[in-house]
Structure formats: C-alpha cells, structure tokens
Amino acid sequence: MEIINDINQMQKRAEALRNSGKTIAFVPTMGYLHDGHLALMRAGRELGDVLVVSIFVNPAQFGPKEDFGSYPRDLERDSALCRQVGVDIIFHPAAEAIYPRGFQTHIEVENLSRGLCGDFRPGHFRGVATVVAKLFNIIKPHAAVFGEKDCQQLAVIRRMTADLNLDVQIVGYPTVRETDGLAMSSRNTFLSAAERQSALSLSRSLEQAQQMVREGERAPGRIEQAVRETISREPATEIEYVRVCHPESLSELKWVEDSTLLALAVRVGKTRLIDNRIITTKPGRE
Ligand code: AMP
C-alpha cells in the first residue's frame, strides 16, 4: 500500500493507471476509520482494479463554530486498517495544498444544499461538493462509494456528478450500525456512556416510525412528532430537525409514499449526530 501526499504525484499515478487499462475505485473519507468506512472500502474493492482512499479532514465543510480542530485524527491506525482491507493507495493531502493561497472557486449544488443539514450548517455542502470535485480531478476514479448515512451529501454528489457530466459512477452504500442500532460515526468517540445511551433513541425512533407506517400512518407531521417525542425523552438530546422527505429531491411530502426518507439530526451533549432510514409502506420490505 502506498501513501501519497502530493497532488501532482497522485494525478500522475492515476493517469498512468488509466493508461495501463486499470479501473480506479475511490472512497473519500475524513479518516478515524470505523467499520462503516471499511464496508465502503470492501465495496470499492469490487468496483475497480485499484482502490484509492482519501483521508482528508476538509476545512471547507466545517463552520467557524464547528469541530474542525477537535475532529479525531489517527493516520497510523487508519493506515493499518486500510492495509487490512486491501486499499492500494491512501491519498492524504495537506489542507494548504488543496486550498492554496488565492483559492476562490466553489461548487454550489443549489436546492439540494438547502434544508435539512444545510439549514444548520451553512456552506457545508458547498465545501463537500467542492472538495469531492477536486478529489475526482486528482484521483480520476471510474467509481466512487459514498455512505447512505450522509443522505443529503449523497444526493448533492449525485446531482453534481450529473450536472457537471463528471464521468464517475456514484455508488451508495447502506448505513453500517453497531449491534445496538447506533449508526457508526467517527464522532461517536466523543459520546460519554450516558450520551451514547441517549443516542440510541435516534435509530430506535426511526424504527418506531417504520412501525407507525406499517400500521397505516401516512401523515408526515404525526410521524415527525412521534420521533421528536421519543428522542426528547432522553437526557442531553437537542433536536435540530426530523423530516419526512423524498429520497432524491429531499423535498417535503404531503403524505408518506413507498420509499420515503426520514432524516434527522440531533445534538447529544456537544456531539452532532445524524441518522436516516428509508420508510416503506409495503410489508416485508423494510
Ligand atoms: P466521513 O469520514 O464521515 O466523511 O465519511 C466518509 C464516508 O463514509 C462517507 O461517504 C460517509 O457517508 C460514509 N460513512 C460514514 N459513516 C458510515 C456508516 N455508519 N455507514 C456507512 N457509511 C458511512
């Protein structure tokens, strides 16, 4: 396994791989890897001859009051995990190389970046879209894997890729959870034992919503309210949003349809967590 820090070197390597007829699969991450990331990488292994993983905590997607400085980092541990799952190249650039002095070009996926997390993290998806477009230009992948856990991010990336005719296949991968239901996240490491207990209400409330729909409920407002109540009962939780919406356009729905997205963001103590679930109206499909 190689670790490449230099942008030019990565571009040359990618070009050489392409010229020799190899296909490149890519998994972008911010590091501090967990089993969710590793599952994406295993999926990536199947999608190309060469698997590239980027580890880059992207300053452009953090707001001034957010946790860029304290975001967990451990390149040594991450490298060992990448080697175990058969990653060929880790791309680990410096922030100053990605955003050199004078940098001023950004990508804005207009509508999909509004609402949900976009309302609470202004500029976040602009930062995500910009860095992913840059990484695509540096790594030149044929396919890239993104987690469905970040459902708005995945929608933004799919839209950007289509709108800009980027020649990359975007593959979504289902959310990987702890055995008790908590969606894996690098930020889970910030949770105290009591907060982690409270955080279980996120996945539990999504399951409860699916149960309500299974029993015939179709009104988004009532489902959102029930989810809010379940989460609010737990100590240290502060809800940012709970929203029933269309899984691709992310627009609000009057009624729950088959394959409706239920997405939420909650602060548990100081840690911001997100989770979501596709709700089905047909029995046996959930
Ligand atoms: P991050 O390092 O948090 O930026 O995540 C890198 C990629 O891993 C993104 O595409 C995320 O959606 C994905 N990811 C993070 N957590 C999970 C999870 N629990 N299950 C599946 N994918 C995940």
Boltz pocket constraint, residues with backbone or C-beta under 6 A from the ligand:
constraints:
  - pocket:
      binder: B
      contacts: [[A, 28], [A, 29], [A, 30], [A, 31], [A, 36], [A, 37], [A, 40], [A, 145], [A, 146], [A, 147], [A, 148], [A, 149], [A, 150], [A, 173], [A, 174], [A, 175], [A, 176], [A, 177], [A, 183], [A, 184], [A, 185], [A, 186]]
      max_distance: 6.0
